[in-house]
């Protein structure tokens, strides 16, 4: 059963919060982060992307990068940009994008439940990225960004959440990308006991976004438990920061692909090979409107690809994903993209960037061909996680993204 725990959050005063909250560290590169934080000494990117305050040529995994994160975090605390709440409380985090709301419980979850599979995963992690987050958490002694978790919606939890947001929120601001962020602080002890009891009836939580953060936080718990001869299990390092949303609040966007070259094939030869597994039609439509169909942009022309019968096993929950069908029938056999997690010839473009981005990178010669995908559903994600199976990389793109720095969890007791 799922554990949720209140904590003494570290957060900004109301007037600083809009300037401090930042996009997650992994949705931008260092150059983009520098531009986002330019002229804003309050930006939490100084903590989550600390290389922006160092020489641009520095190795992102250099020890000085993590040291700079700790220095900046301590500076934010010293200057009063961040302050720790006096009590262990729950927080309700609401985001509004294009008129659609998602409302979640911000809390701490148990690292042990990551290992015993109460918290289910659907993606593999990369060792280098996992190690990077481990060092970052260990060095600043805090979870700087929350893990994005979901659960199968339950009326009793919805009712409790609704009751907690009737009063005026602590924060209510709109970020530069037009996303509205609202935060309530819930101090009521009876409400807290009730929400803990209701989540104890939830059999599983699911990682929607933040596999590396959750893996790193859980590894930290193991290491510190082994180092602490007085370990009790109640120490803050046994828990990590998360926001839990009901599954029916979530919006998964398409996660699109672009490949740098046609693997030595001419355009005609490439199209002939594609036609072996897909019907191919020229079209003015850029986005697929149903599963088993794909958009393809090649030399200034959009094509509609439809998977042919026999190109996938409908009984295989992973194999029948659109991302799997494209990989198995086109990317690997035609373009020789064997391992999309490691192959540098393939790029992944979140749907938030739109179809114009897929056109741009081909028109500018940065890719030879791009593919627009139909989004994976949250039901598919849960079904695969329930079977202990793994989805292909870059199968889901959740929007809106949780902001780092809204509330921080300290590992210090």
ABEGO torsion letter per residue (X at the ends): XBBBBBBBBBBBBAAAAAAABBBBAAABBAAAAAAAABGBAABAAAAABAAAABBAABBAABAAAAAAAAAAAAAAAAAGABBBBABBBBBBBBBBBGGBBBBBBBBBBBAAAAAAGABBBABBBBAAAAAAAAAAAAAAGBBABBBBBBBBBBAAAAAAAAAAAABBBABBBBBAAGBBBBBBBBABAAAAAAAAAAAAABABBBBABGAAAAAAAAAAAAAAAAABAABAGABAAABBBBBBBBAAABBBBBBBBBBABAGGBBAAAAAAAAAAABBBBBBABABBABBGBBBBBBGGBBBBBBBBBGABBAABAAAABAAAAAAAAAAAAAAGBABAAABAABBBBBAAAEAAAAAAAAAAGABABBBBBBBBBAAAAAAAAAAGBBBBBGABBBOBBBBBGABBBBABX
